[in-house]
Amino acid sequence: VSSIAAYRGAPGLSIGNAVGSNIANIALVLGLAVLVNPLKVNKHLVHKELPLLILLMVAAGGLVWDRELGRIDGIVLLGGLFGLIGWIVWDGLRSREIPEGLEDELPGEMKTTTALLWVLVGLAVLLGSSELLVWGAKSIARSFGVTERVIGLTVVAFGTSLPELAATVVAAKRNEHDIAVGNIVGSNMFNTLGVLGLPGVIRPGAVED
């Protein structure tokens, strides 16, 4: 959604989506999850991932403080995303923590060709639905006479947070506390680095006050 919005000349929609999704994840998704089932927060998450998330959000805010999201800013943010993924994979391989009962939840074997076909079908649906979402959001902005940023912060942010809502609520119901909270923290890290970084690379420009 962010990349298509930037490509279509609506960077305000992309930036609003990144910020609005973070707000929706914390206030809406996490709020509903704890109403379903109070969550225990892992001390590793509190001492490592949560401070890192706050640091990343402050750093991203610093990059756009000059009211400009440039190509260098986008490259720095996307570079941080790849660095973050590498660190998480390295940390996971080092600790080798395998949840109990994980093998029972893994899907059965699937042929590579079948798996590739489903990936392509899923990608096509994802791109098509993203195109429709951006087109609809721009139309709503025009009809209500508001900026695309406002629609990005509200309608688009809520729509793109629905997968997190479904995953987090289901995880909370199943007492998968680490998955429920970790999903929110990880999603917000991705929004801050990836979703905010893309418009800077694709269509750098001014950021609304």
Backbone as CSV, one residue per row, in Angstrom:
resi,resn,N_x,N_y,N_z,CA_x,CA_y,CA_z,C_x,C_y,C_z
1,VAL,0.836,-1.202,0.000,0.000,0.000,0.000,0.874,1.256,0.000
2,SER,1.917,1.258,0.829,2.794,2.418,0.934,3.532,2.686,-0.375
3,SER,4.071,1.646,-0.976,4.838,1.820,-2.213,3.935,2.253,-3.365
4,ILE,2.742,1.670,-3.471,1.813,2.051,-4.549,1.338,3.487,-4.357
5,ALA,1.046,3.886,-3.112,0.616,5.254,-2.845,1.708,6.251,-3.229
6,ALA,2.956,5.931,-2.879,4.065,6.822,-3.230,4.239,6.887,-4.736
7,TYR,4.145,5.746,-5.397,4.301,5.694,-6.858,3.196,6.474,-7.563
8,ARG,1.984,6.462,-6.989,0.850,7.176,-7.579,0.829,8.655,-7.201
9,GLY,1.870,9.123,-6.546,1.942,10.537,-6.209,1.179,10.923,-4.974
10,ALA,1.053,10.008,-4.012,0.359,10.309,-2.757,1.247,9.938,-1.565
11,PRO,2.428,10.603,-1.441,3.325,10.265,-0.323,2.716,10.532,1.042
12,GLY,1.787,11.511,1.123,1.114,11.779,2.397,0.318,10.582,2.876
13,LEU,-0.236,9.827,1.919,-0.981,8.607,2.241,-0.035,7.552,2.807
14,SER,1.162,7.430,2.208,2.155,6.459,2.668,2.627,6.772,4.077
15,ILE,2.997,8.040,4.298,3.523,8.432,5.613,2.425,8.343,6.666
16,GLY,1.228,8.799,6.307,0.099,8.692,7.238,-0.218,7.254,7.589
17,ASN,-0.091,6.365,6.604,-0.326,4.934,6.837,0.675,4.377,7.837
18,ALA,1.959,4.726,7.670,3.006,4.221,8.570,2.759,4.656,10.010
19,VAL,2.475,5.956,10.191,2.261,6.493,11.542,0.929,6.002,12.110
20,GLY,-0.114,6.049,11.272,-1.440,5.631,11.731,-1.510,4.161,12.098
21,SER,-0.795,3.316,11.349,-0.770,1.881,11.661,-0.128,1.623,13.016
22,ASN,0.935,2.378,13.331,1.569,2.230,14.647,0.601,2.595,15.765
23,ILE,-0.145,3.694,15.552,-1.128,4.120,16.562,-2.229,3.066,16.703
24,ALA,-2.732,2.572,15.565,-3.805,1.566,15.591,-3.334,0.273,16.241
25,ASN,-2.088,-0.132,15.964,-1.552,-1.366,16.551,-1.495,-1.286,18.073
26,ILE,-1.041,-0.139,18.576,-0.881,0.003,20.030,-2.230,0.211,20.713
27,ALA,-3.014,1.164,20.200,-4.248,1.548,20.891,-5.408,0.600,20.621
28,LEU,-5.556,0.169,19.353,-6.706,-0.664,18.975,-6.402,-2.149,19.118
29,VAL,-5.355,-2.619,18.422,-5.071,-4.060,18.368,-4.663,-4.596,19.740
30,LEU,-3.691,-3.938,20.362,-3.242,-4.398,21.686,-4.345,-4.222,22.716
31,GLY,-5.118,-3.130,22.595,-6.231,-2.894,23.526,-7.283,-3.987,23.462
32,LEU,-7.681,-4.389,22.241,-8.669,-5.461,22.089,-8.115,-6.796,22.566
33,ALA,-6.821,-7.025,22.305,-6.205,-8.299,22.704,-6.231,-8.489,24.219
34,VAL,-5.920,-7.421,24.967,-5.902,-7.558,26.428,-7.315,-7.598,27.017
35,LEU,-8.310,-7.105,26.265,-9.693,-7.285,26.694,-10.112,-8.750,26.544
36,VAL,-9.596,-9.397,25.494,-9.874,-10.823,25.274,-9.186,-11.669,26.326
37,ASN,-7.913,-11.332,26.606,-7.142,-12.116,27.569,-5.963,-11.272,28.056
38,PRO,-5.906,-10.942,29.352,-4.758,-10.184,29.862,-3.446,-10.886,29.501
39,LEU,-2.449,-10.114,29.057,-1.228,-10.692,28.506,-0.048,-10.529,29.462
40,LYS,0.763,-11.578,29.541,2.028,-11.506,30.264,3.116,-11.097,29.265
41,VAL,3.906,-10.110,29.647,4.931,-9.588,28.743,6.284,-10.159,29.137
42,ASN,6.962,-10.774,28.158,8.275,-11.380,28.355,9.297,-10.304,28.738
43,LYS,10.133,-10.596,29.742,11.128,-9.606,30.193,12.148,-9.305,29.083
44,HIS,12.405,-10.288,28.201,13.314,-10.080,27.071,12.749,-8.979,26.163
45,LEU,11.437,-8.995,25.971,10.772,-7.999,25.129,10.862,-6.614,25.761
46,VAL,10.687,-6.562,27.093,10.713,-5.278,27.802,12.113,-4.675,27.791
47,HIS,13.137,-5.513,27.958,14.508,-5.017,28.090,15.231,-4.833,26.759
48,LYS,14.769,-5.510,25.688,15.474,-5.422,24.402,14.627,-4.797,23.299
49,GLU,13.559,-5.499,22.892,12.793,-5.061,21.714,12.037,-3.754,21.933
50,LEU,11.425,-3.581,23.103,10.636,-2.373,23.355,11.500,-1.109,23.366
51,PRO,12.643,-1.093,24.087,13.528,0.083,23.994,14.030,0.324,22.574
52,LEU,14.272,-0.768,21.825,14.728,-0.614,20.443,13.645,0.027,19.589
53,LEU,12.386,-0.385,19.789,11.267,0.208,19.049,11.169,1.703,19.325
54,ILE,11.273,2.096,20.589,11.205,3.515,20.957,12.355,4.282,20.307
55,LEU,13.551,3.693,20.330,14.722,4.326,19.718,14.522,4.520,18.217
56,LEU,13.971,3.500,17.538,13.744,3.581,16.096,12.718,4.664,15.761
57,MET,11.656,4.765,16.575,10.622,5.774,16.323,11.169,7.185,16.529
58,VAL,12.019,7.359,17.546,12.646,8.671,17.772,13.583,9.018,16.618
59,ALA,14.361,8.021,16.158,15.286,8.243,15.045,14.527,8.597,13.765
60,ALA,13.431,7.888,13.494,12.622,8.173,12.302,12.010,9.573,12.395
61,GLY,11.545,9.934,13.580,11.014,11.281,13.779,12.081,12.343,13.534
62,GLY,13.320,12.047,13.946,14.426,12.976,13.721,14.727,13.176,12.248
63,LEU,14.584,12.097,11.456,14.871,12.185,10.019,13.878,13.083,9.282
64,VAL,12.635,13.108,9.746,11.611,13.928,9.059,11.344,15.241,9.792
65,TRP,12.150,15.535,10.807,11.931,16.761,11.586,12.126,18.015,10.742
66,ASP,12.936,17.882,9.681,13.177,19.031,8.798,12.084,19.187,7.740
67,ARG,10.943,18.477,7.936,9.788,18.504,7.021,10.131,17.947,5.643
68,GLU,11.109,17.061,5.590,11.538,16.489,4.307,11.850,15.010,4.500
69,LEU,11.298,14.179,3.618,11.650,12.757,3.590,12.396,12.515,2.283
70,GLY,13.719,12.567,2.357,14.552,12.455,1.177,14.925,11.022,0.862
71,ARG,15.611,10.853,-0.274,16.023,9.509,-0.691,17.055,8.916,0.281
72,ILE,17.938,9.757,0.782,18.928,9.280,1.765,18.217,8.809,3.029
73,ASP,17.204,9.579,3.460,16.416,9.174,4.640,15.785,7.804,4.416
74,GLY,15.198,7.616,3.226,14.568,6.325,2.905,15.561,5.188,2.899
75,ILE,16.742,5.431,2.324,17.783,4.388,2.278,18.249,4.034,3.684
76,VAL,18.406,5.057,4.536,18.823,4.812,5.931,17.780,3.959,6.656
77,LEU,16.498,4.287,6.476,15.423,3.542,7.135,15.357,2.096,6.636
78,LEU,15.430,1.905,5.311,15.380,0.544,4.762,16.620,-0.249,5.149
79,GLY,17.775,0.424,5.188,18.998,-0.247,5.659,18.852,-0.706,7.097
80,GLY,18.212,0.150,7.912,17.943,-0.232,9.301,17.023,-1.433,9.398
81,LEU,16.061,-1.529,8.467,15.136,-2.669,8.457,15.884,-3.974,8.190
82,PHE,16.748,-3.984,7.172,17.510,-5.199,6.866,18.466,-5.555,8.007
83,GLY,19.056,-4.513,8.629,19.914,-4.753,9.784,19.143,-5.351,10.944
84,LEU,17.919,-4.853,11.167,17.062,-5.360,12.244,16.690,-6.824,12.008
85,ILE,16.297,-7.146,10.762,15.948,-8.536,10.433,17.143,-9.451,10.668
86,GLY,18.326,-9.019,10.228,19.541,-9.813,10.427,19.831,-10.054,11.896
87,TRP,19.647,-8.997,12.714,19.905,-9.133,14.157,18.914,-10.085,14.809
88,ILE,17.631,-9.992,14.432,16.608,-10.861,15.017,16.872,-12.322,14.654
89,VAL,17.232,-12.581,13.378,17.543,-13.953,12.947,18.766,-14.478,13.690
90,TRP,19.807,-13.647,13.797,21.025,-14.056,14.508,20.736,-14.362,15.973
91,ASP,19.946,-13.504,16.612,19.605,-13.691,18.020,18.775,-14.954,18.213
92,GLY,17.848,-15.213,17.261,17.010,-16.415,17.350,17.812,-17.697,17.164
93,LEU,18.754,-17.687,16.210,19.601,-18.856,15.981,20.534,-19.104,17.159
94,ARG,20.973,-18.028,17.796,21.899,-18.163,18.922,21.204,-18.752,20.142
95,SER,19.966,-18.305,20.399,19.253,-18.784,21.586,18.606,-20.147,21.366
96,ARG,18.208,-20.436,20.102,17.594,-21.725,19.752,16.398,-22.048,20.634
97,GLU,15.556,-21.069,20.849,14.350,-21.300,21.654,13.240,-21.824,20.750
98,ILE,12.822,-23.081,20.967,11.762,-23.695,20.172,10.544,-23.888,21.065
99,PRO,9.432,-23.218,20.745,8.237,-23.335,21.593,7.719,-24.773,21.648
100,GLU,7.125,-25.120,22.781,6.559,-26.457,22.940,5.353,-26.633,22.019
101,GLY,5.242,-27.805,21.433,4.115,-28.137,20.573,4.166,-27.501,19.195
102,LEU,5.316,-26.912,18.822,5.411,-26.235,17.527,5.292,-27.225,16.371
103,GLU,5.889,-28.398,16.525,5.878,-29.388,15.439,4.453,-29.819,15.091
104,ASP,3.568,-29.848,16.079,2.183,-30.256,15.827,1.424,-29.218,15.004
105,GLU,1.890,-27.954,15.054,1.194,-26.880,14.354,1.717,-26.653,12.947
106,LEU,2.861,-27.256,12.600,3.436,-27.044,11.270,2.580,-27.717,10.205
107,PRO,2.426,-27.080,9.023,1.615,-27.684,7.961,2.309,-28.900,7.356
108,GLY,1.522,-29.731,6.665,2.090,-30.907,6.008,2.958,-30.509,4.824
109,GLU,3.607,-31.494,4.228,4.495,-31.209,3.105,3.697,-30.735,1.889
110,MET,4.309,-29.853,1.092,3.688,-29.329,-0.118,4.740,-29.292,-1.215
111,LYS,4.340,-29.634,-2.435,5.279,-29.580,-3.558,5.738,-28.145,-3.789
112,THR,6.986,-28.012,-4.206,7.554,-26.682,-4.434,6.761,-25.908,-5.482
113,THR,6.369,-26.586,-6.552,5.603,-25.907,-7.606,4.261,-25.403,-7.080
114,THR,3.607,-26.205,-6.236,2.325,-25.785,-5.640,2.529,-24.586,-4.722
115,ALA,3.602,-24.637,-3.922,3.898,-23.534,-3.006,4.183,-22.244,-3.775
116,LEU,4.968,-22.340,-4.858,5.288,-21.172,-5.675,4.026,-20.592,-6.320
117,LEU,3.125,-21.489,-6.746,1.875,-21.038,-7.357,1.049,-20.237,-6.363
118,TRP,0.954,-20.738,-5.121,0.185,-20.030,-4.101,0.826,-18.694,-3.751
119,VAL,2.161,-18.647,-3.745,2.867,-17.387,-3.484,2.522,-16.357,-4.559
120,LEU,2.532,-16.789,-5.829,2.217,-15.886,-6.939,0.762,-15.415,-6.888
121,VAL,-0.154,-16.342,-6.569,-1.569,-15.973,-6.446,-1.756,-14.963,-5.314
122,GLY,-1.125,-15.242,-4.175,-1.214,-14.337,-3.028,-0.641,-12.971,-3.331
123,LEU,0.495,-12.947,-4.052,1.126,-11.675,-4.409,0.239,-10.861,-5.347
124,ALA,-0.381,-11.549,-6.314,-1.271,-10.867,-7.262,-2.477,-10.261,-6.537
125,VAL,-3.069,-11.026,-5.608,-4.216,-10.527,-4.833,-3.792,-9.348,-3.959
126,LEU,-2.599,-9.465,-3.350,-2.081,-8.401,-2.483,-1.889,-7.105,-3.258
127,LEU,-1.248,-7.191,-4.425,-1.005,-5.990,-5.232,-2.317,-5.381,-5.733
128,GLY,-3.235,-6.261,-6.182,-4.521,-5.772,-6.671,-5.332,-5.089,-5.589
129,SER,-5.372,-5.690,-4.401,-6.148,-5.102,-3.301,-5.495,-3.813,-2.802
130,SER,-4.160,-3.760,-2.826,-3.459,-2.536,-2.424,-3.774,-1.392,-3.382
131,GLU,-3.808,-1.709,-4.675,-4.145,-0.713,-5.694,-5.557,-0.172,-5.450
132,LEU,-6.495,-1.074,-5.170,-7.878,-0.665,-4.901,-7.974,0.186,-3.638
133,LEU,-7.213,-0.198,-2.598,-7.240,0.538,-1.334,-6.733,1.960,-1.526
134,VAL,-5.638,2.115,-2.261,-5.081,3.452,-2.508,-6.051,4.287,-3.341
135,TRP,-6.610,3.691,-4.383,-7.569,4.392,-5.244,-8.790,4.841,-4.440
136,GLY,-9.321,3.952,-3.613,-10.482,4.285,-2.783,-10.153,5.358,-1.761
137,ALA,-8.967,5.275,-1.154,-8.572,6.256,-0.135,-8.428,7.648,-0.735
138,LYS,-7.822,7.740,-1.928,-7.676,9.037,-2.586,-9.043,9.624,-2.946
139,SER,-9.964,8.753,-3.358,-11.317,9.211,-3.694,-12.039,9.734,-2.458
140,ILE,-11.879,9.057,-1.330,-12.501,9.499,-0.076,-11.946,10.863,0.335
141,ALA,-10.617,11.016,0.204,-9.984,12.288,0.567,-10.550,13.439,-0.266
142,ARG,-10.713,13.188,-1.571,-11.248,14.236,-2.455,-12.705,14.565,-2.111
143,SER,-13.513,13.527,-1.855,-14.939,13.744,-1.607,-15.181,14.471,-0.286
144,PHE,-14.335,14.224,0.737,-14.504,14.878,2.033,-13.720,16.182,2.134
145,GLY,-12.883,16.450,1.131,-12.103,17.684,1.141,-11.024,17.717,2.196
146,VAL,-10.464,16.542,2.546,-9.372,16.482,3.521,-8.105,16.019,2.812
147,THR,-6.964,16.156,3.482,-5.706,15.749,2.877,-5.581,14.224,2.889
148,GLU,-4.734,13.712,1.993,-4.499,12.263,1.941,-3.846,11.769,3.220
149,ARG,-3.105,12.649,3.904,-2.485,12.272,5.173,-3.539,11.854,6.193
150,VAL,-4.647,12.611,6.253,-5.719,12.310,7.212,-6.317,10.936,6.922
151,ILE,-6.565,10.639,5.655,-7.112,9.336,5.278,-6.097,8.231,5.565
152,GLY,-4.810,8.517,5.328,-3.770,7.537,5.643,-3.705,7.221,7.126
153,LEU,-3.883,8.270,7.945,-3.827,8.097,9.400,-5.038,7.357,9.955
154,THR,-6.137,7.332,9.209,-7.386,6.751,9.727,-7.816,5.517,8.932
155,VAL,-8.443,5.732,7.780,-9.039,4.629,7.014,-7.989,3.605,6.581
156,VAL,-6.913,4.084,5.945,-5.887,3.166,5.431,-5.144,2.494,6.579
157,ALA,-4.838,3.257,7.625,-4.133,2.688,8.774,-4.940,1.569,9.427
158,PHE,-6.253,1.797,9.566,-7.113,0.762,10.151,-7.155,-0.472,9.242
159,GLY,-7.307,-0.236,7.943,-7.372,-1.359,6.998,-6.119,-2.196,6.981
160,THR,-4.945,-1.530,7.006,-3.688,-2.284,6.967,-3.334,-2.897,8.322
161,SER,-4.044,-2.511,9.389,-3.815,-3.105,10.714,-4.718,-4.304,10.987
162,LEU,-5.669,-4.580,10.092,-6.586,-5.704,10.311,-5.874,-7.057,10.426
163,PRO,-4.831,-7.346,9.605,-4.120,-8.622,9.793,-3.500,-8.751,11.181
164,GLU,-2.910,-7.649,11.692,-2.349,-7.677,13.045,-3.447,-7.898,14.080
165,LEU,-4.613,-7.288,13.835,-5.735,-7.449,14.761,-6.149,-8.915,14.846
166,ALA,-6.297,-9.560,13.679,-6.718,-10.961,13.655,-5.676,-11.848,14.331
167,ALA,-4.400,-11.670,13.952,-3.329,-12.524,14.491,-3.158,-12.337,15.995
168,THR,-3.220,-11.091,16.459,-2.978,-10.809,17.876,-4.122,-11.304,18.749
169,VAL,-5.356,-11.114,18.323,-6.510,-11.569,19.108,-6.534,-13.096,19.187
170,VAL,-6.259,-13.766,18.066,-6.218,-15.234,18.066,-5.108,-15.735,18.983
171,ALA,-3.928,-15.101,18.903,-2.807,-15.496,19.769,-3.154,-15.289,21.239
172,ALA,-3.841,-14.181,21.554,-4.238,-13.913,22.940,-5.218,-14.974,23.431
173,LYS,-6.194,-15.362,22.585,-7.174,-16.388,22.968,-6.501,-17.724,23.230
174,ARG,-5.411,-18.014,22.493,-4.694,-19.289,22.651,-3.602,-19.212,23.713
175,ASN,-3.549,-18.107,24.456,-2.537,-17.892,25.497,-1.110,-17.856,24.944
176,GLU,-0.966,-17.471,23.660,0.352,-17.284,23.055,0.754,-15.823,23.288
177,HIS,1.137,-15.520,24.529,1.361,-14.137,24.935,2.524,-13.502,24.181
178,ASP,3.619,-14.250,24.007,4.792,-13.701,23.321,4.480,-13.362,21.863
179,ILE,3.668,-14.204,21.212,3.299,-13.947,19.819,2.409,-12.708,19.738
180,ALA,1.448,-12.597,20.645,0.500,-11.479,20.623,1.214,-10.136,20.777
181,VAL,2.086,-10.023,21.790,2.782,-8.755,22.035,3.905,-8.555,21.014
182,GLY,4.631,-9.632,20.717,5.731,-9.546,19.758,5.261,-9.140,18.378
183,ASN,4.058,-9.556,18.001,3.488,-9.191,16.707,3.311,-7.674,16.598
184,ILE,2.849,-7.052,17.674,2.647,-5.598,17.682,3.978,-4.865,17.608
185,VAL,4.933,-5.282,18.447,6.247,-4.624,18.467,6.948,-4.785,17.124
186,GLY,6.921,-6.005,16.576,7.573,-6.270,15.288,6.919,-5.514,14.149
187,SER,5.600,-5.456,14.152,4.871,-4.737,13.118,5.190,-3.243,13.147
188,ASN,5.277,-2.676,14.346,5.592,-1.253,14.463,7.026,-0.951,14.043
189,MET,7.943,-1.879,14.315,9.320,-1.721,13.828,9.340,-1.712,12.305
190,PHE,8.586,-2.636,11.703,8.528,-2.732,10.247,7.893,-1.472,9.646
191,ASN,6.813,-0.986,10.274,6.175,0.244,9.794,7.136,1.426,9.837
192,THR,7.866,1.546,10.962,8.768,2.683,11.162,9.914,2.681,10.162
193,LEU,10.464,1.504,9.877,11.630,1.421,8.997,11.252,1.173,7.537
194,GLY,10.377,0.201,7.293,10.053,-0.194,5.922,8.987,0.658,5.276
195,VAL,7.834,0.774,5.934,6.697,1.493,5.346,6.997,2.986,5.239
196,LEU,7.695,3.543,6.230,8.064,4.960,6.182,9.241,5.196,5.236
197,GLY,10.108,4.205,5.093,11.280,4.357,4.234,10.966,4.299,2.749
198,LEU,9.951,3.515,2.371,9.627,3.331,0.951,9.280,4.625,0.213
199,PRO,8.384,5.476,0.743,8.088,6.711,0.021,9.304,7.613,-0.153
200,GLY,10.258,7.558,0.784,11.469,8.354,0.646,12.310,7.906,-0.535
201,VAL,12.345,6.594,-0.786,13.118,6.056,-1.907,12.368,6.233,-3.220
202,ILE,11.053,5.954,-3.203,10.257,5.977,-4.449,9.945,7.394,-4.902
203,ARG,9.491,8.246,-3.962,9.120,9.624,-4.320,9.471,10.556,-3.152
204,PRO,10.749,10.938,-3.031,11.142,11.840,-1.947,10.465,13.196,-2.094
205,GLY,10.211,13.827,-0.952,9.557,15.130,-1.001,9.265,15.674,0.380
206,ALA,8.440,16.709,0.412,8.116,17.395,1.662,7.163,16.566,2.512
207,VAL,7.262,16.766,3.830,6.375,16.116,4.794,5.511,17.197,5.433
208,GLU,4.201,16.945,5.488,3.293,17.934,6.075,3.617,18.204,7.538
209,ASP,3.395,19.462,7.951,3.651,19.815,9.359,2.874,18.923,10.307
